[in-house]
Amino acid sequence: MSTCSVSKGCFVFKPSPKKRRVSQKTAIYFRDGKNGSEDSELRFDTCQSLWNQIKLETEVESLESELLLITASSVRSDQQIQEDLNKQLLDNVVSFLRRSHSEFQGKTTEWTYRMKSREIPTAALVLGVNVTDHDLTFRNLSEALQNNITPYIALLEAKDCSGIKNLMQKLMGQLMNCSTDVASLEDEDYVQVSQNRIRCSMKSLVDWYESVTKKTDSETLSKKRTSSSKHQQSPPVVVIFKDMESFTTKVLQDFIVISSQHICELPLVLIFGIATSPMIIHSLLPHSVSSLLCIELFQSLSCKEHLSTVIDKLLLTSRFPFKLGEKVLQVLINIFLYHDFSVWNFIRGFQLCIVEHFYSQPLSVLCCQLADAKERVNSLSHDQCENVRRLPSFRRYVERQEAEKQIALLTADSFLKETTQKLLEDLHVYHENYVSVLRCLHVFTCSLPKYPLGKQIRELHCACLENRVWETEDYESSLQLARMLNKSDLETILQQCVEILVSSAGNEFDKAVEKLKEFLTQFQKLEAEAFQEQDVSVSSQKELQKKTDLYHLQKTLLELKDSRRSKKLTKFEMLRFEVVDYIDSLVRNYLVPADHKTLHEVVYFNTASVLRGHLNAAPRIALHTALNNPYNYLKNQALKSDGGSISNKAPDICIVYKLHLECGRLINLVDWLEAFSTVVTAVEEPNADTASSDQVDDIIQYPFSLLSSLTFVNHRINEPRFSKFSFVFAGNQFQKNKAGSDSLNVLEMSQKYISSSAVGLGGSR
């Protein structure tokens, strides 16, 4: 990197990512934070290890620097949720591109016909409104295409393509970087060729493609074969429009028309990322342009299905010890359903919960696998044992014990550690059994009319975490509907429950599996008995049809009438009631709310207010807190105030705001300004001279200018001497009594009327 120049100048060299200094150890933030203890580093290591395990399931990257400040490399997995859900979509797109590529390479009749009609192969990907998740989908798609089809891929965004010239520059820049040797990219002295030196046109793109493909063919037998060597000859050029709805109509039309004229020389394939509906293509493009595209539609999975899979992988499993409380989970789900439909943001919120739990809970050091947790319990210090005794759930557990055991739990650390190990083991078994029975209950209720307990398993999970689900009205209505299921549905449900319990990690369901299999056997016997009863009923009907006297006929009819009045339950109905009652007993035994279990605070994060404060922006509340209590953000001991007193060391705008809060419906402007100047100029000596009027005028200008810049104050003069103002304070507008046309700055107003009579500020805060 040379600094030679004709004229003097400032040369800036950006450091290489490999040479950047590693930040300080992240465990320091855990030790210096609240509830810091001697095991802060261990808590941080546990947090990092847990998140690495979760990343294997969710494919979340580049968040450690923001939340955990972890600089370790990203961990990838072969089986990832995102790739599993979009596997079919990616396979279909790859098959479509391979088909179009083979047609171009073989010069088949179909491609010749398409070339004559100037049709461009186009894939329309309908990805849904969760735009924030599209980047991960396009990244996986690009990797799949690079590994199987072509190295020449360009991803275009509307913000970078305001005109056709910008689009061509961006397109050629990305394609040229794709063909650059990998070794040259890793060289520190590598300088990217500026696209301004070449003419960005379709003709230049065609010439570049011909030169690159010829060079690739000539280097086929060489040893230094790049990633393009695994592709066939003449690979297609894929152009991905990530957000098609945001592109202007003229840019799309010009690019498609120009590209169609060179389709015989350049195997171009377009991919449209669509968030709304495929009809947007015909809305943006006229028929004369859309007829140049050979469009094939691809539909991705719903974001709700993606969320259900993520919750199933992360929460409804015993693999990960960390759990979310009902209110916290409801906050994340509400943000997903009512804000962005983004699974990516849901996972980020889940990661924030992990960080906050390990940062704020000293006993989160035990939130790990059961074997490791037992070992860590043996090494607990006396202070950590006291933290265990202070847990609310442990206090309730001690109160239920005998007097001797209570004394031992509160005084003997060794006995406390043994009890803690047993309680942690019980909590682990509870989670294993809870998930299995929850799935069985969901199988029973997911097909009921109107879905009393919810259609998704996450809704049932939240209901079970909130309180005893069997005490709710929705559960009672679900049981009533379940008692009316037909035989085929019951058999299908029981078979699914058997499969769930057999595959369960718990060891307490052997008897339950045998009982359910017994129910299935009884249903099969009822079917055989039903055929026999049907034959008997047919024979009885034939007897009634025979000639008989009036006495026997009346006797037979009365017996039928009495049998109908008694309404005796059939064997099937009795067996159905027995099945529902048995499932109800499983629910009452295993679906106890988590907050009823001892030591649930170790693994459950329940502080929904903290999560809501981080994720749900409330600028009005934050602004009020900053103005009313600046210590909350500045952490300066001099700003602490007791009893609502106003300190002269507080920022001037905070003093003005707190003086405003002390007033009622009307504010006397002169008293307000004089009170402010009195607080600001307050000194320790009681007989000190007061500030001059010029100093007061200088002092009062600053806070009012801040109020004006923050758009809190909207001021209008209505009369020349006595005026009423319109105030905008924290979003509430104070309406004026009379209409006025003149406007005056607060600074000029305060200087003009500082010695005048009181000026009312009408309205209520």
C-alpha positions in Angstrom: 0.0 0.0 0.0 1.8 3.1 -1.3 1.3 6.7 0.0 2.9 8.3 -3.1 0.9 11.2 -4.3 1.5 14.4 -6.4 -0.1 16.6 -3.8 -0.3 16.4 -0.1 -3.2 14.4 1.4 -4.4 12.2 4.1 -4.2 8.4 3.5 -6.6 6.1 5.3 -5.9 2.4 5.6 -8.6 0.2 7.0 -7.3 -2.6 9.2 -7.7 -6.2 8.1 -10.4 -8.2 10.0 -7.7 -10.7 10.9 -5.6 -8.0 12.6 -8.3 -6.4 14.7 -7.7 -6.5 18.4 -9.7 -8.9 20.4 -12.0 -7.3 22.9 -11.5 -7.9 26.6 -12.8 -11.0 28.3 -16.6 -11.1 28.3 -16.9 -12.7 31.7 -15.8 -9.3 33.1 -19.2 -7.9 32.2 -20.8 -10.7 34.2 -18.6 -10.1 37.2 -19.0 -6.3 37.2 -22.7 -6.5 36.6 -25.5 -6.9 39.1 -25.5 -10.0 41.3 -21.8 -10.5 40.5 -20.3 -13.4 42.3 -17.2 -15.6 42.3 -18.7 -17.9 39.7 -19.3 -15.2 37.0 -16.8 -16.8 34.6 -18.4 -20.2 35.0 -21.9 -18.7 34.4 -20.6 -17.0 31.3 -19.0 -20.2 30.0 -22.3 -22.1 30.7 -24.2 -19.4 28.8 -21.8 -19.6 25.8 -21.9 -23.4 25.7 -25.7 -23.4 25.9 -26.0 -20.9 23.0 -23.5 -22.9 20.9 -25.8 -26.0 21.3 -28.8 -24.0 20.3 -27.0 -22.6 17.2 -26.6 -26.2 16.0 -30.4 -26.3 15.8 -31.3 -22.8 14.6 -28.4 -21.6 12.4 -28.1 -18.2 14.1 -24.9 -16.3 13.4 -23.2 -12.9 14.1 -25.2 -12.2 17.3 -22.5 -12.9 19.8 -20.8 -9.6 19.2 -24.0 -7.8 20.0 -25.4 -9.7 23.0 -22.7 -12.0 24.3 -19.7 -10.1 22.9 -18.3 -13.5 21.9 -15.6 -13.5 19.2 -15.5 -17.2 18.6 -16.2 -18.5 15.2 -19.7 -19.5 14.2 -20.7 -23.1 14.7 -22.6 -24.8 11.8 -24.6 -28.0 11.7 -25.6 -30.3 8.9 -29.1 -30.4 10.2 -30.4 -26.9 10.6 -34.0 -25.8 11.1 -33.9 -23.2 8.3 -32.4 -25.6 5.8 -34.7 -28.4 6.7 -37.8 -26.3 6.3 -36.7 -24.8 3.0 -35.1 -28.0 1.7 -37.9 -28.7 -0.7 -38.0 -25.1 -1.9 -34.3 -25.0 -2.5 -34.3 -28.4 -4.3 -37.1 -27.3 -6.6 -35.2 -24.0 -7.5 -32.0 -25.9 -8.1 -33.8 -28.4 -10.4 -35.4 -25.5 -12.3 -32.0 -23.8 -12.9 -30.3 -27.1 -13.8 -33.1 -27.7 -16.3 -32.8 -24.3 -17.9 -29.0 -24.6 -17.9 -29.0 -28.0 -19.7 -31.4 -26.7 -22.3 -29.1 -23.8 -23.1 -26.0 -26.1 -23.2 -27.6 -28.7 -25.4 -29.2 -26.2 -27.7 -32.4 -28.2 -27.7 -35.5 -27.4 -29.7 -37.2 -26.1 -26.6 -34.4 -23.7 -25.8 -34.3 -22.6 -29.4 -38.0 -21.8 -29.3 -37.5 -19.9 -26.1 -34.5 -18.1 -27.6 -36.6 -17.0 -30.6 -39.4 -15.7 -28.4 -36.8 -14.1 -26.1 -38.1 -15.6 -23.0 -36.0 -15.4 -19.8 -36.3 -18.3 -17.3 -37.7 -16.7 -14.2 -38.3 -18.2 -10.7 -40.9 -16.3 -8.6 -40.2 -17.1 -4.9 -43.1 -16.2 -2.6 -41.5 -16.0 0.8 -44.1 -14.2 2.9 -44.2 -10.9 4.7 -41.4 -11.8 7.2 -38.9 -9.7 5.3 -36.2 -9.9 8.0 -36.0 -13.7 7.4 -35.5 -13.4 3.7 -31.7 -12.7 4.0 -31.1 -16.1 5.5 -33.2 -17.8 2.8 -31.4 -16.0 0.0 -28.0 -16.8 1.6 -28.9 -20.5 1.7 -30.2 -20.3 -1.8 -26.9 -18.7 -3.0 -24.9 -21.4 -1.3 -27.0 -24.2 -2.9 -26.6 -22.6 -6.3 -22.9 -22.1 -6.0 -22.4 -25.7 -4.8 -24.5 -27.3 -7.6 -25.2 -24.9 -10.5 -23.1 -21.8 -11.1 -20.6 -19.5 -9.4 -22.1 -16.5 -11.2 -24.7 -15.1 -8.8 -25.7 -11.5 -8.1 -28.0 -10.4 -5.3 -29.6 -7.0 -6.0 -31.6 -4.7 -3.7 -33.8 -1.9 -4.6 -31.9 0.6 -2.5 -28.8 0.1 -4.6 -30.6 0.1 -8.0 -32.3 3.5 -8.4 -31.6 3.5 -12.1 -30.7 1.1 -14.8 -27.1 2.4 -14.7 -26.8 1.7 -11.0 -28.3 -1.8 -11.5 -25.8 -2.7 -14.3 -22.9 -1.4 -12.2 -24.0 -3.4 -9.2 -24.6 -6.5 -11.3 -21.2 -6.4 -13.1 -19.4 -5.6 -9.9 -20.8 -8.7 -8.1 -20.3 -11.0 -11.1 -16.7 -9.9 -11.6 -15.9 -10.6 -8.0 -17.4 -14.1 -8.4 -14.9 -14.9 -11.1 -11.9 -13.5 -9.2 -9.4 -16.0 -7.9 -10.0 -16.9 -4.2 -6.3 -16.4 -3.4 -6.4 -12.8 -4.7 -9.3 -12.1 -2.4 -7.3 -13.2 0.6 -4.4 -11.0 -0.3 -4.2 -7.8 1.7 -2.9 -5.8 -1.2 -5.8 -6.8 -3.4 -7.7 -3.8 -4.7 -11.0 -4.2 -6.4 -11.3 -3.1 -9.9 -13.5 0.0 -10.2 -16.6 -0.5 -12.3 -16.2 3.1 -13.5 -13.2 2.1 -15.7 -15.4 -0.2 -17.8 -18.6 0.5 -19.6 -21.4 -1.1 -17.7 -23.7 -2.4 -20.5 -25.2 -5.7 -21.5 -22.7 -6.0 -24.3 -19.8 -5.7 -21.9 -21.5 -8.3 -19.7 -21.8 -10.7 -22.7 -18.1 -10.2 -23.6 -17.0 -10.8 -20.0 -19.1 -14.0 -19.9 -17.6 -15.3 -23.1 -14.0 -14.6 -21.9 -14.6 -16.1 -18.5 -16.2 -19.3 -19.9 -13.4 -19.7 -22.4 -10.8 -19.2 -19.7 -12.6 -21.8 -17.5 -12.6 -24.3 -20.3 -8.9 -23.8 -21.0 -8.0 -24.4 -17.3 -10.0 -27.5 -16.9 -7.0 -29.8 -17.0 -4.9 -27.5 -14.8 -4.2 -28.3 -11.2 -5.4 -24.9 -9.8 -9.1 -25.4 -10.5 -11.4 -23.0 -8.7 -14.8 -23.7 -7.4 -16.2 -23.3 -10.9 -14.5 -26.6 -11.9 -17.3 -28.6 -10.4 -19.8 -26.8 -12.6 -20.6 -27.8 -16.2 -19.7 -25.8 -19.2 -21.5 -22.5 -19.8 -23.0 -22.1 -16.3 -26.0 -19.7 -16.2 -25.9 -16.2 -14.7 -28.4 -15.9 -11.9 -29.7 -12.5 -10.9 -31.7 -12.4 -7.7 -34.0 -9.5 -7.0 -34.3 -9.8 -3.2 -37.2 -7.3 -2.8 -39.0 -7.1 -6.1 -41.9 -4.9 -4.8 -39.4 -2.2 -3.9 -37.9 -1.9 -7.4 -39.2 0.9 -9.7 -41.2 -0.2 -12.7 -39.0 1.5 -15.2 -35.8 -0.1 -13.9 -37.3 -3.6 -14.1 -38.8 -3.0 -17.6 -35.6 -1.7 -19.0 -33.5 -4.5 -17.6 -35.8 -7.2 -18.8 -36.2 -5.8 -22.3 -32.4 -5.4 -22.7 -31.7 -8.8 -21.3 -34.2 -10.5 -23.6 -32.3 -9.2 -26.6 -29.1 -11.0 -25.5 -30.6 -14.2 -24.1 -29.2 -16.2 -27.0 -25.6 -15.1 -26.0 -26.0 -15.0 -22.2 -27.8 -17.8 -20.3 -29.5 -15.4 -17.8 -31.9 -16.6 -15.1 -33.9 -14.3 -12.9 -35.2 -15.0 -9.4 -37.8 -12.6 -7.9 -38.1 -12.5 -4.2 -41.8 -11.7 -3.5 -43.2 -10.9 0.0 -46.9 -10.3 -0.9 -48.4 -12.1 -3.9 -47.3 -13.3 -7.4 -49.8 -10.8 -8.9 -47.3 -8.1 -8.1 -45.3 -9.2 -11.2 -48.3 -8.3 -13.5 -48.8 -5.1 -11.5 -45.3 -3.8 -12.0 -44.8 -5.1 -15.5 -47.0 -4.6 -18.5 -48.0 -7.5 -20.7 -45.4 -6.7 -23.3 -42.6 -7.1 -20.7 -44.0 -9.9 -18.7 -44.5 -11.9 -21.9 -40.6 -12.0 -22.2 -40.4 -14.0 -19.0 -41.0 -17.7 -18.6 -42.2 -17.7 -15.0 -42.3 -20.6 -12.6 -43.8 -20.1 -9.1 -42.3 -21.4 -5.9 -44.0 -21.2 -2.5 -42.1 -21.3 0.8 -43.5 -22.6 4.1 -45.5 -20.3 6.3 -43.6 -18.4 8.9 -46.1 -19.7 11.5 -45.0 -23.3 10.7 -41.4 -22.2 10.9 -42.1 -20.7 14.4 -43.8 -23.9 15.5 -40.8 -25.9 14.5 -38.4 -23.5 16.3 -40.5 -23.7 19.5 -40.6 -27.5 19.2 -36.8 -27.7 18.8 -35.9 -25.2 21.5 -38.6 -25.3 24.2 -40.6 -28.5 23.9 -37.5 -30.7 24.5 -35.5 -31.9 27.4 -32.2 -31.4 25.5 -31.8 -27.8 26.6 -32.1 -27.1 30.3 -33.0 -23.4 29.8 -36.8 -22.7 29.7 -39.0 -19.7 29.3 -41.8 -18.7 31.6 -45.3 -18.2 30.4 -45.3 -14.3 30.4 -41.9 -14.2 28.7 -42.9 -16.7 26.0 -46.1 -14.7 25.5 -44.2 -11.5 24.9 -42.0 -13.1 22.2 -45.1 -14.7 20.5 -47.0 -11.4 20.6 -44.1 -9.6 19.0 -44.0 -12.2 16.3 -47.7 -12.3 15.6 -48.5 -8.5 15.9 -45.3 -6.9 14.7 -43.0 -8.6 12.1 -43.7 -12.4 11.7 -40.0 -12.8 11.9 -38.6 -16.0 13.2 -35.1 -14.5 13.2 -36.2 -11.8 15.6 -37.9 -14.5 17.8 -34.6 -16.3 18.0 -32.8 -13.1 18.9 -35.3 -12.5 21.7 -34.7 -16.0 22.9 -31.0 -15.3 23.0 -31.6 -12.1 24.9 -33.5 -14.2 27.5 -30.6 -16.5 27.9 -28.1 -13.7 28.4 -30.4 -11.9 30.8 -31.0 -15.1 32.8 -27.3 -16.0 33.2 -26.4 -12.3 33.9 -29.1 -11.6 36.6 -29.5 -15.0 38.3 -26.5 -16.2 40.4 -27.8 -19.7 40.6 -28.0 -20.0 36.8 -24.6 -21.7 37.1 -26.8 -24.8 37.8 -28.7 -24.4 34.5 -26.8 -27.1 32.6 -27.0 -30.8 32.0 -28.1 -32.9 35.0 -24.7 -34.6 35.4 -22.8 -31.3 35.4 -25.4 -29.7 37.7 -24.9 -32.4 40.3 -21.1 -31.9 40.3 -21.5 -28.1 40.6 -23.8 -28.5 43.5 -21.1 -30.2 45.5 -18.8 -27.2 44.9 -21.3 -24.6 46.0 -20.0 -22.0 48.5 -21.8 -20.9 51.6 -23.0 -17.7 50.0 -24.4 -19.7 47.1 -26.2 -22.1 49.5 -27.8 -19.0 51.1 -28.9 -18.0 47.6 -30.6 -21.3 47.3 -32.4 -20.8 50.7 -33.6 -17.4 49.6 -35.5 -18.8 46.5 -39.3 -18.5 47.0 -39.9 -22.0 45.7 -37.4 -23.5 48.1 -38.9 -21.6 51.0 -42.3 -23.2 50.2 -40.6 -26.6 50.0 -39.0 -26.0 53.5 -42.4 -25.0 55.0 -43.9 -28.4 53.9 -41.2 -30.4 55.7 -41.0 -31.6 59.3 -39.3 -29.5 61.9 -36.1 -31.5 62.1 -35.6 -31.5 58.4 -36.4 -27.7 58.2 -33.6 -27.0 60.7 -31.2 -29.2 58.7 -32.1 -27.5 55.4 -31.5 -24.0 56.9 -28.3 -24.7 58.8 -26.4 -27.6 57.3 -24.9 -26.9 53.9 -24.1 -30.6 53.2 -27.7 -31.7 53.7 -28.8 -28.8 51.6 -26.6 -29.9 48.7 -27.9 -33.5 48.8 -31.5 -32.1 48.8 -30.7 -29.8 45.9 -29.3 -32.6 43.8 -32.5 -34.6 44.4 -34.7 -31.6 43.5 -32.7 -30.9 40.3 -33.2 -34.5 39.3 -36.9 -34.3 40.0 -37.1 -31.1 37.9 -35.3 -32.8 35.0 -37.7 -35.8 35.2 -40.6 -33.4 35.3 -39.6 -31.7 32.0 -39.2 -35.1 30.3 -42.7 -36.2 31.4 -44.3 -32.8 30.8 -43.3 -32.7 27.1 -44.7 -36.1 26.3 -48.0 -35.7 28.1 -48.4 -32.2 26.5 -48.0 -33.7 23.1 -50.6 -36.4 23.9 -53.1 -33.7 25.1 -52.4 -31.7 22.0 -53.3 -34.7 19.8 -56.6 -34.9 21.6 -57.5 -31.2 21.4 -56.0 -30.0 18.1 -58.9 -31.5 16.0 -61.8 -30.4 18.2 -64.3 -27.9 16.9 -63.4 -24.2 17.6 -60.1 -25.4 19.2 -60.9 -24.6 22.9 -57.2 -25.1 24.0 -55.8 -23.7 20.8 -54.8 -25.1 17.4 -51.0 -24.8 17.9 -49.1 -26.6 20.6 -47.5 -23.4 21.7 -51.0 -22.1 22.8 -51.5 -25.2 24.9 -48.0 -24.9 26.3 -48.7 -21.3 27.5 -52.0 -22.4 29.0 -50.3 -25.2 31.0 -47.5 -22.8 32.2 -50.0 -20.1 33.3 -52.0 -22.2 35.8 -53.6 -25.6 36.3 -55.0 -26.2 32.9 -57.6 -28.8 34.2 -59.2 -26.0 36.3 -60.1 -23.8 33.3 -63.4 -23.7 31.4 -61.7 -24.4 28.1 -60.3 -27.7 29.4 -63.8 -28.8 30.6 -65.3 -27.9 27.2 -62.5 -29.9 25.5 -63.2 -33.0 27.6 -66.9 -32.7 26.7 -66.1 -32.5 23.0 -63.6 -35.4 23.3 -66.3 -37.6 24.8 -68.2 -37.2 21.5 -65.4 -38.4 19.2 -66.2 -41.3 16.9 -64.5 -44.6 17.0 -62.1 -44.1 14.1 -60.8 -40.8 15.4 -60.3 -42.3 18.9 -58.3 -45.1 17.5 -56.1 -42.8 15.5 -55.5 -40.5 18.5 -54.7 -43.4 20.8 -52.2 -44.8 18.2 -50.5 -41.4 18.1 -50.3 -41.2 21.8 -48.7 -44.7 22.0 -46.0 -43.6 19.5 -45.4 -40.4 21.5 -45.0 -42.2 24.9 -42.9 -45.0 23.4 -40.4 -42.5 21.9 -40.4 -40.4 25.1 -37.3 -39.9 27.2 -39.2 -40.5 30.4 -39.3 -44.0 32.0 -42.6 -43.7 33.8 -44.9 -44.4 30.8 -44.6 -48.2 30.5 -47.9 -48.7 32.3 -49.5 -45.9 30.3 -48.5 -47.5 27.0 -49.9 -50.8 28.1 -53.1 -49.2 29.1 -53.5 -47.4 25.8 -52.8 -50.5 23.9 -55.4 -52.3 26.0 -57.9 -49.6 25.0 -57.1 -50.2 21.3 -57.6 -53.9 21.7 -61.0 -53.3 23.4 -62.1 -51.1 20.5 -61.3 -53.9 18.1 -63.3 -56.3 20.1 -66.2 -53.9 20.1 -66.2 -53.9 16.4 -66.6 -57.6 16.2 -69.4 -57.5 18.8 -71.1 -54.8 16.9 -71.6 -57.2 13.9 -73.2 -59.8 16.2 -75.6 -57.2 17.8 -76.5 -56.0 14.4 -77.6 -59.5 13.4 -79.6 -59.8 16.6 -81.4 -56.5 16.0 -82.3 -57.5 12.5 -83.8 -60.7 13.7 -85.8 -58.8 16.4 -87.2 -56.5 13.7 -88.2 -59.5 11.7 -90.1 -60.8 14.7 -92.0 -57.5 15.1 -92.9 -57.7 11.4 -94.6 -61.1 12.0 -98.3 -61.3 12.7 -98.9 -61.1 16.5 -101.8 -60.2 18.8 -102.4 -56.7 20.2 -101.3 -57.6 23.7 -97.8 -58.8 22.7 -97.4 -55.9 20.4 -98.2 -53.3 23.2 -95.8 -55.2 25.5 -92.9 -55.0 23.0 -93.5 -51.3 22.3 -93.6 -50.4 26.0 -90.2 -52.3 26.5 -88.7 -50.3 23.7 -90.0 -47.0 25.2 -88.6 -47.8 28.7 -85.2 -48.7 27.2 -85.1 -45.3 25.4 -86.1 -43.4 28.6 -83.4 -45.1 30.6 -80.7 -44.2 28.0 -78.3 -46.8 29.0 -74.7 -46.2 27.8 -73.4 -48.6 25.2 -70.1 -50.4 25.6 -68.5 -48.0 23.1 -69.6 -45.0 25.0 -68.5 -46.4 28.3 -65.1 -47.2 26.8 -64.8 -43.7 25.3 -65.5 -42.2 28.7 -62.9 -44.4 30.2 -60.3 -43.3 27.7 -61.0 -39.6 28.2 -60.8 -40.0 32.0 -57.5 -41.8 31.7 -56.0 -39.0 29.6 -57.4 -36.5 32.2 -55.6 -38.3 35.0 -52.3 -38.1 33.0 -52.8 -34.4 32.6 -53.4 -33.8 36.3 -50.3 -35.8 37.2 -47.8 -34.5 34.8 -48.9 -31.0 33.5 -48.5 -29.2 36.8 -47.3 -25.6 36.2 -43.6 -25.1 36.3 -43.8 -22.4 39.0 -45.2 -25.0 41.4 -41.9 -27.0 41.1 -39.1 -26.4 43.5 -35.9 -24.7 42.2 -37.7 -23.7 39.0 -36.0 -20.3 39.2 -32.7 -21.9 38.3 -33.8 -22.9 34.8 -36.8 -20.6 34.0 -36.5 -17.0 33.0 -39.7 -15.2 34.2 -38.8 -11.5 34.1 -41.1 -10.4 31.3 -40.8 -6.7 32.2 -37.1 -6.7 31.4 -37.6 -8.4 28.1 -40.4 -6.1 27.2 -38.3 -3.1 28.0 -35.6 -4.3 25.7 -37.8 -5.4 22.8 -40.9 -3.2 22.9 -39.8 0.4 22.4 -41.5 2.9 24.7 -39.9 6.3 24.0 -42.4 8.3 26.0 -41.8 6.3 29.2 -38.0 6.3 28.6 -38.1 10.1 28.1 -40.2 10.7 31.2 -37.8 8.5 33.3 -34.7 10.3 31.9 -36.2 13.8 32.7 -37.7 12.9 36.1 -34.9 10.6 37.4 -31.7 11.3 35.5 -29.8 9.0 37.9 -31.5 6.0 36.3 -29.4 6.5 33.1 -26.4 8.6 34.2 -25.6 6.6 37.4 -24.1 9.7 39.1 -24.4 9.6 42.9 -24.8 13.4 42.9 -28.1 13.1 41.0 -29.8 10.9 43.6 -32.7 12.7 45.2 -34.9 11.5 48.1 -38.5 12.5 48.7 -39.0 14.2 45.3 -36.5 17.0 46.0 -34.8 18.8 43.1 -31.1 19.0 43.0 -29.3 21.9 41.4 -26.7 19.5 40.0 -29.3 17.9 37.7 -29.5 18.9 34.1 -31.4 22.1 33.5 -34.0 20.4 31.4 -34.7 17.9 34.2 -35.2 20.8 36.6 -37.7 22.5 34.3 -39.6 19.2 33.8 -39.8 18.4 37.5 -41.0 22.0 38.3 -43.7 21.5 35.7 -44.8 18.3 37.3 -45.3 20.0 40.7 -47.8 22.5 39.2 -51.5 21.8 38.8 -53.7 22.4 35.8 -52.4 26.0 35.3 -48.8 27.1 35.4 -47.8 30.7 36.2 -45.0 31.4 33.7 -43.2 34.0 36.0 -43.2 31.7 39.0 -42.1 28.8 36.8 -39.1 30.7 35.5 -38.2 32.2 38.9 -38.4 28.8 40.5 -36.0 27.4 37.9 -33.5 30.3 38.4 -33.7 29.8 42.2 -32.9 26.1 42.0 -30.1 26.6 39.5 -28.4 29.5 41.3 -28.8 28.0 44.8 -25.6 28.2 46.8 -24.5 26.8 50.2 -24.3 30.2 51.9 -27.8 31.4 52.9 -26.8 35.1 52.7 -25.3 35.0 49.3 -26.2 37.6 46.7 -28.7 36.5 44.1 -27.8 36.5 40.5 -28.4 39.5 38.3 -31.3 39.7 35.9 -28.9 39.3 32.9 -27.6 36.1 34.3 -31.1 34.8 34.9 -32.0 35.6 31.3 -28.9 33.7 30.1 -29.7 30.7 32.4 -33.3 30.3 31.4 -32.6 30.2 27.7 -30.8 26.9 27.7 -33.5 24.5 29.1 -36.2 26.1 27.1 -34.2 25.8 23.9 -33.8 22.1 24.7 -37.6 21.8 25.2 -38.1 23.5 21.8 -35.6 21.2 20.1 -37.2 18.1 21.5 -40.6 19.5 20.2 -42.1 19.4 23.7 -43.2 23.0 23.5 -45.4 24.5 20.9 -45.9 28.2 21.6 -48.3 30.7 20.2 -49.1 34.3 21.3 -52.8 35.1 21.2 -52.9 38.6 22.7 -50.3 41.4 23.0 -50.2 41.3 26.8 -52.0 38.4 28.3 -51.6 35.2 26.2 -52.4 31.6 26.3 -50.1 29.0 24.8 -50.5 25.6 23.2 -48.3 23.1 24.8 -47.1 19.7 23.4 -45.7 17.8 26.4 -44.9 14.1 26.2 -47.3 13.7 23.3 -50.3 15.4 25.0 -51.4 18.7 23.4 -52.7 21.5 25.6 -55.4 23.2 23.6 -55.6 27.0 23.5 -58.8 28.9 24.3 -58.6 31.5 21.5 -57.2 31.3 18.0 -54.2 33.3 17.2 -52.0 33.9 14.2 -48.8 35.4 15.7 -45.9 33.1 16.9 -43.0 33.9 19.1 -40.0 31.9 20.3 -40.0 30.8 23.9 -36.7 32.7 24.5 -38.1 35.9 23.2 -41.3 35.3 25.1 -39.6 34.7 28.4 -37.5 37.9 28.0 -40.4 40.0 27.0 -42.8 38.9 29.7 -40.5 38.1 32.6 -41.7 41.3 34.4 -45.2 41.2 33.1 -48.3 39.6 34.7 -48.7 35.9 35.0 -49.3 34.0 31.8 -51.6 30.9 32.0 -50.7 27.7 30.3 -54.1 26.0 29.9 -54.5 22.2 29.8 -53.8 19.2 31.8 -50.7 17.0 31.8 
